[in-house]
Amino acid sequence: MNQKELDFTEDEIRVEVWRHKNRNEGVVLDDPVRLTHIPTGLIAVGEGRGSQIQNKQMAMSLLKKMLADYREQKEK
C-alpha cells in the first residue's frame, strides 16, 4: 500500500485523552491517548511515553499500521 492510500482526515478520527494517576502517590504517570478510526471502528491506544504528544504519536503510528493491515485483508 502506498502512503496516499493510508491517508485519512481528522474528521475520521476520534481522540480521547485521560489522566492516569498512581493511586498511592497521586502522581500523574502519563496521559494515555485513544484514537478511534470512525469508519472502521479500529482503536489504537498510546501510553507509557510520558507525554500526551508522544502518546498520540505512538497511537497514530499504530492506527496507521492497523488500517493498512485492515485494508490489505479487505482486498483479499
C-alpha positions as MATLAB code, in Angstrom:
seq = 'MNQKELDFTEDEIRVEVWRHKNRNEGVVLDDPVRLTHIPTGLIAVGEGRGSQIQNKQMAMSLLKKMLADYREQKEK';
ca = [
       0.000    0.000    0.000;
       1.273    3.436   -0.765;
       1.110    6.367    1.647;
      -1.754    8.065   -0.197;
      -4.000    5.051    0.377;
      -3.344    5.310    4.124;
      -4.300    8.962    4.402;
      -7.405    9.844    6.341;
      -8.910   13.085    7.546;
      -9.036   14.350   11.110;
     -12.830   14.119   10.887;
     -12.487   10.329   10.690;
     -10.556   10.149   13.986;
     -11.988   10.467   17.485;
      -9.326   11.403   20.063;
      -9.763   10.611   23.754;
      -7.243   11.572   26.432;
      -7.336   10.827   30.126;
      -5.090   11.202   33.148;
      -3.598    8.095   34.689;
      -2.610    8.595   38.313;
      -0.703    6.400   40.716;
      -3.201    5.599   43.475;
      -0.656    5.670   46.281;
       1.180    8.828   45.329;
      -1.414   10.708   43.289;
       1.249   11.379   40.673;
       0.274   11.601   37.017;
       2.181    8.820   35.269;
       1.227    9.598   31.694;
      -1.586   10.874   29.503;
      -2.869    7.864   27.567;
      -4.430    8.646   24.197;
      -7.041    6.516   22.443;
      -7.654    7.087   18.728;
     -10.708    5.600   17.036;
     -10.964    5.448   13.250;
     -14.709    6.008   12.996;
     -15.349    4.434    9.548;
     -13.718    1.114   10.508;
     -14.056    1.115   14.288;
     -10.323    0.437   14.688;
      -8.917    1.631   18.027;
      -5.294    2.360   18.919;
      -4.008    3.369   22.344;
      -0.742    5.134   23.071;
       0.509    5.162   26.639;
       3.650    4.926   28.678;
       5.619    7.580   26.800;
       5.231   10.221   29.487;
       3.593   12.982   27.461;
       0.323   13.342   25.627;
       2.093   14.347   22.416;
       4.346   11.279   22.434;
       1.435    9.003   23.287;
      -0.669   10.476   20.475;
       2.185    9.959   18.000;
       2.540    6.362   19.148;
      -1.204    5.755   18.818;
      -1.261    7.361   15.361;
       1.592    5.137   14.146;
      -0.204    2.088   15.487;
      -3.512    3.152   13.935;
      -1.888    3.653   10.519;
      -0.407    0.156   10.682;
      -3.725   -1.320   11.795;
      -5.535    0.491    8.977;
      -3.010   -0.770    6.403;
      -3.492   -4.336    7.690;
      -7.272   -3.901    7.660;
      -7.297   -2.651    4.097;
      -4.930   -5.400    2.981;
      -7.195   -8.067    4.491;
     -10.264   -6.434    2.947;
      -8.661   -6.604   -0.515;
      -8.157  -10.383   -0.250;
];
